[in-house]
Structure formats: C-alpha cells, structure tokens
Amino acid sequence: MSNQAVEIKVYGRVFKVNCPSGQEDALRASAADFDQRLHDLSERTKISNLEQLLMFTGLNVCNELHNERHEQQRNEEKLTNRINEMEDLLEKALQYQPER
C-alpha cells in the first residue's frame, strides 16, 4: 500500500500529510474534527494561545479515548461473563436430558 500526500487544514493552517492510500477521507474527517474541537475550546475558554489549545484539545481527546477503552473493557468482561453463564446453563441442560 502506497502513501499519498493529503492537504488538510487545521486552525487556519494548511498541512501536507502522508497518508496510506484509501485512508484520505478518514484523515480529512479527523482533521476536520480536530479543527472543530480547537475552535470550540477556544470559544468556550477564550484561550487564544495555539500551543495551549493544542495541549488541552489533545488531553481532551486522550481522555475520551481512555474512557472509551475502559467502557469497551467493561463491556468485554460483561460479554465474557454472560457467555460463561450461558455455557454453564447449556452444560447443565445437556446433563439432565433424558435418554431416548
């Protein structure tokens, strides 16, 4: 898979970014989301320093990712527990089947 240079715009600045072929739309969508987050944070907090905006926005994204990973882990544990319960029930049901 080859890389392709993609032009994105974040907080008024244009960047050329190498991107795996076929992932250009995902990169553009990610850049647009990041750009929106920067603008939203700037409006909410009145922070105008780009370095601070980048840091706080990055921290917010990392916090969201951490929370999503934690939620996914909890859901996986619930699913594993439910599968184990169902396997136990099935095993018990098969043990009590009358012979034919």
C-alpha positions in Angstrom: 0.0 0.0 0.0 1.5 3.3 -1.0 1.3 6.7 0.7 -0.3 9.8 -0.7 0.2 13.4 0.3 -3.1 14.9 1.5 -3.6 18.5 2.2 -5.5 19.3 5.5 -6.4 22.5 7.2 -6.3 22.8 11.0 -6.9 26.1 12.8 -6.3 28.1 9.7 -3.1 26.4 8.8 -2.6 24.1 5.8 -0.5 21.0 6.2 0.5 18.3 3.7 0.4 14.9 5.4 1.4 11.5 4.1 -1.5 9.1 4.3 -1.9 5.4 3.3 -3.8 5.1 0.1 -7.5 4.7 0.7 -7.4 6.5 4.0 -7.6 10.0 2.7 -11.3 10.6 3.6 -10.7 9.3 7.2 -7.7 11.7 7.6 -9.7 14.7 6.3 -12.6 13.8 8.6 -10.2 13.5 11.6 -8.6 16.8 10.7 -12.0 18.5 10.5 -13.0 17.0 13.9 -9.7 18.2 15.4 -10.1 21.7 13.9 -13.7 21.9 15.2 -12.5 20.9 18.7 -9.8 23.6 18.7 -12.3 26.2 17.7 -14.9 25.0 20.2 -12.4 25.0 23.0 -11.1 28.5 22.1 -14.7 29.8 22.1 -15.6 28.1 25.5 -12.4 29.1 27.3 -11.3 32.2 25.5 -7.8 30.7 25.1 -6.1 32.2 22.1 -2.6 30.7 22.5 -2.4 27.9 19.9 0.1 25.9 22.0 -2.3 25.8 24.9 -5.3 25.0 22.7 -3.4 22.1 21.1 -2.3 20.7 24.5 -5.8 20.9 26.1 -7.5 19.6 23.0 -5.1 16.7 22.8 -5.7 16.0 26.5 -9.4 16.0 26.0 -9.1 13.6 23.0 -6.9 11.3 25.1 -9.3 11.4 28.0 -12.2 10.5 25.7 -10.1 7.6 24.2 -9.2 6.4 27.7 -12.9 6.4 28.7 -13.9 4.6 25.6 -11.3 1.9 26.1 -12.4 1.5 29.7 -16.0 1.2 28.6 -15.0 -1.3 26.0 -13.1 -3.4 28.5 -16.1 -3.4 30.9 -18.4 -4.5 28.0 -16.0 -7.3 27.0 -15.9 -8.5 30.6 -19.7 -8.4 30.8 -20.0 -10.3 27.5 -17.4 -12.9 28.6 -19.3 -13.4 31.9 -22.6 -13.8 30.0 -21.1 -16.3 27.6 -19.7 -18.3 30.5 -23.1 -18.3 32.2 -24.8 -19.5 29.1 -22.2 -22.2 28.6 -22.8 -23.4 32.2 -26.6 -23.4 31.6 -26.2 -25.3 28.4 -23.9 -27.8 30.0 -26.4 -28.4 32.9 -29.3 -28.7 30.5 -27.4 -31.3 28.4 -26.6 -33.3 31.6 -30.3 -33.6 32.5 -31.5 -34.7 29.1 -33.4 -38.0 29.3 -32.0 -40.7 27.2 -34.1 -41.7 24.2 
